Amino acid sequence: MWPVKLGQISPIGIRFIVKGLLVAGIVEFSLIRTFSRMGILLPPREPVMSIFNMMMFVGSVAFNFASLLVILVLLWASYFLLSHRSKADRIAGSLLVIVITLSMLFLVVTPNVLVSILYNILSMFLVTILGISLIREGGSIERWLGVAITLSFVTTYLFKILPLLDQLLGLSLNIAGVGILNLGEALAVVATPLIFLLTYRYRRGSGKTLLRANSKAIIVSTIMASLFGSFYLASPWITSILAVWTLGFTMYLPFPFYIIAIWLFLYSLFSLPGDKKALAYGMLLILLAGHLIQLTYLNLLAILGMLFVSRPAVMNVD
C-alpha cells in the first residue's frame, strides 16, 4: 500500500521535506565533511574538545536525518515516474526503486565487489537516462548543460567501477581512472557558466535583468569566492585537501578557474527566479553530493539533484 501513501503526499508537503533535507545536508556538509577534518588543527584542551564533540554529534544527527529524507523523496519521485506514460520515465522509475532498495540493504549488509559494480552501473544508467531527457527536451543551453553534467557523473561512476573490475577480473583498467575523473572535474567547472547563462535567460524571460536588484547575490557570491581564494593563497595544500574531502575536487585546473566557477555557481543559485526552485534545489543537491560520490547517501543526493534538474515537472516544487 506504500505507493498510495506516497501518492497522497502533496507537493507542498514535499517542499517542506526537501527544504528539511537541504538544511540537514548543509549541516552535515559543514560539520562532518568540513569542520571534522579541521579537528587536527584544534588545541586538544577543554572546552574546545567538548564543543568539537558536540558539533560532531549534531553533524551525525543531521547525516542520519538527511539519509532518511532523501530516501523518502526518492520513493515519492519513483511513484510518479512509474505512473507516467513515457517509457523513459518508467525505466528511470524502475532503476530508481532498485537503487533505493540496494542502498537500504547496504545499511545492514556489506556489498561484495560484484554487487558494488552492479550498483554503480545501475546508478550510472539512471543518471544518464535523466540527463538524456534534459538534453532532448531543453533548449540549447539546457542541452549543453545536460551533456556536461551527465558526462561528469558518468566519469565519476567509471572511476568507481574500474578498480572494482580490476579486483574482480584481475585487469589493469584503473590506470585510466585518474584521467577520467579529471575530465569529469573539468566538465563540472564548464557547467557553471552554462548555469549562469541559463539563469540569465530565465531572469530575462521574467522581466528581470541579471545584475539589477541582485545585490545580495553579488555580495554573497563575491564573499565566498574571495574567502576560498584567500584560503588557497594562504595554504594551497590544506585547501586542496579539504576540496577533495568535501567536494571531491582535486583542483588540478588553474586556480582562477575554480574562483570563477564558485562565483558563477553561487550567483546563479541565489538569482534564479522563484518559479525555478527545482533547478536551484537540484544544483544545491548535486553540490552537496560532491564529485566523488563516495557514499550511498551521496549517490542518492546526486540522483535526486539530477531529478530536480532534468524532471522539474515530476518533482513539482515550483
C-alpha positions in Angstrom: 0.0 0.0 0.0 3.0 2.3 0.2 2.6 3.8 -3.3 -0.8 5.1 -2.4 0.5 6.8 0.7 3.4 8.3 -1.3 1.0 9.5 -4.0 -1.1 11.2 -1.4 1.8 13.4 -0.2 1.1 16.9 -1.6 3.7 19.0 -3.5 3.6 21.4 -0.5 4.5 18.6 1.8 7.3 17.5 -0.4 8.6 21.1 -0.5 8.9 21.1 3.3 10.6 17.7 3.2 13.1 18.8 0.6 13.8 22.0 2.5 14.4 19.9 5.6 16.7 17.7 3.5 18.7 20.7 2.3 19.1 22.1 5.8 20.2 18.7 7.1 22.5 18.2 4.2 24.2 21.6 4.6 24.7 21.0 8.3 26.2 17.5 7.6 28.4 19.0 4.9 29.6 21.8 7.2 30.2 19.8 10.3 31.0 16.2 9.2 32.8 16.8 5.9 34.4 20.1 6.6 34.7 21.0 10.3 35.6 17.5 11.4 38.6 17.4 9.0 39.9 20.5 10.8 39.9 18.8 14.2 43.6 18.1 13.9 44.2 21.8 13.9 42.3 22.4 17.1 44.1 22.6 20.5 43.4 19.3 22.5 42.0 21.0 25.6 38.7 21.9 27.2 36.3 23.4 26.3 37.4 23.2 22.7 37.1 19.4 22.6 33.7 19.4 24.2 32.4 21.9 21.7 34.0 19.9 18.9 32.4 16.6 20.1 29.0 18.4 20.4 29.2 19.6 16.9 30.2 16.2 15.6 27.1 14.8 17.4 24.9 17.4 15.7 26.5 16.6 12.4 25.8 12.9 12.8 22.2 13.5 13.6 21.9 15.7 10.5 23.6 13.0 8.4 21.1 10.3 9.6 18.1 12.7 9.2 19.2 13.7 5.6 19.7 10.0 4.7 16.1 9.2 5.8 14.7 12.2 4.0 16.5 11.6 0.7 15.1 8.1 0.6 11.6 9.4 1.3 11.7 12.0 -1.5 13.2 9.5 -4.0 10.4 7.0 -3.2 7.9 9.7 -3.8 9.6 10.6 -7.1 9.7 6.9 -8.2 6.0 6.6 -7.7 5.3 9.4 -10.2 8.0 8.2 -12.6 6.4 4.8 -12.7 3.0 6.4 -13.2 4.0 8.3 -16.3 3.3 7.1 -19.9 6.8 7.9 -21.0 8.8 4.7 -21.4 12.0 6.5 -20.3 10.3 7.7 -17.1 9.1 4.2 -16.3 12.6 2.8 -16.9 14.1 5.5 -14.7 11.5 4.8 -12.0 12.3 1.1 -12.1 16.0 1.8 -11.8 15.4 4.2 -9.0 13.5 1.7 -7.0 16.3 -0.9 -7.5 19.0 1.7 -6.5 17.0 2.8 -3.4 16.5 -0.9 -2.4 20.2 -1.7 -2.7 21.1 1.5 -0.8 18.9 0.4 2.1 20.3 -3.1 2.0 23.8 -1.7 2.2 22.9 -0.3 5.6 22.8 -3.8 7.1 24.9 -5.8 4.6 28.3 -5.0 3.2 28.1 -5.5 -0.6 30.7 -7.7 -2.4 32.6 -6.5 -5.4 30.0 -7.8 -7.9 27.1 -6.1 -6.2 29.1 -2.8 -5.9 29.8 -2.9 -9.6 26.1 -3.5 -10.3 25.0 -0.7 -8.0 27.3 1.8 -9.7 26.3 0.7 -13.2 22.6 1.0 -12.4 23.2 4.4 -10.9 25.1 5.5 -14.0 22.4 4.3 -16.3 19.7 6.1 -14.2 21.6 9.4 -14.2 22.3 9.0 -18.0 18.6 8.5 -18.7 17.7 11.6 -16.7 20.5 13.5 -18.5 19.2 12.5 -21.9 15.7 13.7 -21.0 17.3 17.2 -20.2 19.2 17.1 -23.5 16.2 16.2 -25.6 13.6 18.4 -24.0 15.5 21.5 -23.1 16.7 24.5 -25.2 20.2 24.9 -26.5 21.7 25.9 -23.1 19.9 23.0 -21.3 21.3 20.6 -23.9 24.9 21.6 -23.4 24.3 21.7 -19.6 22.8 18.2 -19.7 25.8 16.9 -21.7 28.3 18.5 -19.2 26.5 17.2 -16.1 25.7 13.8 -17.4 29.2 13.1 -18.7 30.7 14.4 -15.4 28.6 11.9 -13.5 29.5 9.1 -15.9 33.2 9.8 -15.3 32.7 9.5 -11.6 30.9 6.2 -11.8 33.6 4.9 -14.2 36.2 6.0 -11.8 34.5 3.9 -9.1 33.8 0.9 -11.4 37.2 0.4 -12.9 39.1 -0.5 -9.7 36.3 -2.9 -8.8 36.6 -4.6 -12.2 40.4 -4.8 -11.6 39.7 -6.5 -8.3 37.1 -8.9 -9.9 38.8 -9.7 -13.2 42.5 -9.1 -12.4 42.8 -6.5 -15.2 44.6 -3.1 -15.2 41.8 -0.8 -16.2 42.2 1.6 -13.3 45.3 3.1 -14.9 42.8 5.4 -16.8 40.8 6.2 -13.7 42.5 9.4 -12.7 42.4 10.8 -16.2 38.6 10.0 -16.4 38.0 11.6 -13.1 39.9 14.8 -14.1 37.8 15.0 -17.2 34.7 14.9 -15.1 36.0 17.7 -12.9 36.7 19.9 -15.9 33.1 19.2 -17.2 31.7 20.2 -13.8 33.7 23.5 -13.9 32.5 24.1 -17.5 28.9 23.6 -16.4 28.9 26.7 -14.2 29.0 29.3 -17.0 26.1 27.3 -18.6 24.1 27.6 -15.4 24.9 31.3 -15.4 23.6 31.7 -18.9 20.5 29.7 -18.1 19.9 32.0 -15.1 20.2 35.0 -17.4 17.7 33.6 -19.8 15.2 32.8 -17.0 15.5 36.2 -15.5 15.2 38.0 -18.8 12.0 35.9 -19.5 10.5 37.0 -16.2 11.2 40.7 -16.9 14.3 40.9 -14.7 17.9 41.7 -15.6 20.8 39.6 -14.4 22.6 42.1 -12.2 19.9 44.6 -11.3 18.3 44.1 -7.9 20.7 41.2 -7.1 23.0 43.0 -4.7 22.6 40.2 -2.1 23.6 37.5 -4.7 26.6 39.6 -5.8 27.7 40.2 -2.2 27.3 36.5 -1.1 29.0 35.0 -4.2 31.8 37.6 -4.1 32.5 37.0 -0.3 32.5 33.2 -0.7 34.7 33.2 -3.8 37.1 35.7 -2.1 37.2 33.6 1.1 38.1 30.5 -0.9 40.7 32.4 -2.9 42.2 33.7 0.4 42.4 30.3 2.0 44.0 28.9 -1.1 46.6 31.6 -1.3 47.3 31.2 2.4 47.6 27.4 2.3 47.2 25.8 -1.1 47.9 22.3 0.3 45.3 22.3 3.1 42.7 24.0 0.8 43.3 21.3 -1.9 43.0 18.5 0.7 39.7 20.0 2.0 38.4 20.3 -1.5 39.0 16.6 -2.1 37.5 15.6 1.3 34.4 17.8 1.0 33.5 18.1 -2.7 35.8 15.6 -4.4 37.6 18.2 -6.5 41.4 17.7 -6.9 41.9 21.3 -8.1 44.3 20.2 -10.9 43.0 23.0 -13.1 44.5 26.5 -12.9 43.3 28.1 -9.7 41.4 31.1 -11.2 39.0 28.6 -13.0 37.7 27.5 -9.6 37.3 31.0 -8.3 35.2 31.9 -11.4 33.2 28.7 -11.1 32.4 29.3 -7.4 31.2 32.9 -8.2 29.1 31.9 -11.2 27.5 28.9 -9.4 26.6 30.8 -6.2 25.4 33.9 -8.1 23.2 31.8 -10.3 21.9 29.8 -7.3 20.8 33.0 -5.5 19.5 34.7 -8.6 17.2 32.1 -10.1 13.5 33.3 -10.3 11.1 31.9 -7.8 9.4 29.6 -10.4 12.7 27.8 -10.9 13.0 26.3 -7.4 13.5 22.8 -8.9 16.7 23.9 -10.7 18.0 25.6 -7.6 17.3 22.5 -5.4 18.9 20.3 -8.0 22.1 22.5 -8.2 22.5 22.5 -4.4 21.9 18.8 -4.1 24.5 18.0 -6.8 26.9 20.3 -5.0 26.3 18.6 -1.7 26.8 15.1 -3.3 30.2 16.1 -4.5 32.2 14.9 -7.4 33.5 11.6 -6.0 30.1 10.4 -4.6 31.8 8.2 -2.0 28.8 7.1 0.0 25.4 5.6 -0.9 23.8 8.7 0.8 25.8 11.0 -1.5 24.8 8.9 -4.5 21.1 9.3 -3.6 21.7 13.0 -3.2 23.2 13.2 -6.7 20.4 11.2 -8.3 17.8 13.4 -6.5 19.6 16.5 -7.7 19.6 15.2 -11.3 15.9 14.5 -11.0 15.2 18.1 -10.0 17.4 19.5 -12.8 16.1 17.2 -15.6 12.5 16.4 -14.5 11.1 19.5 -12.7 7.5 18.7 -13.7 7.8 15.3 -12.0 9.2 16.9 -8.8 6.6 19.6 -8.9 8.0 22.0 -6.4 8.0 25.3 -8.5 
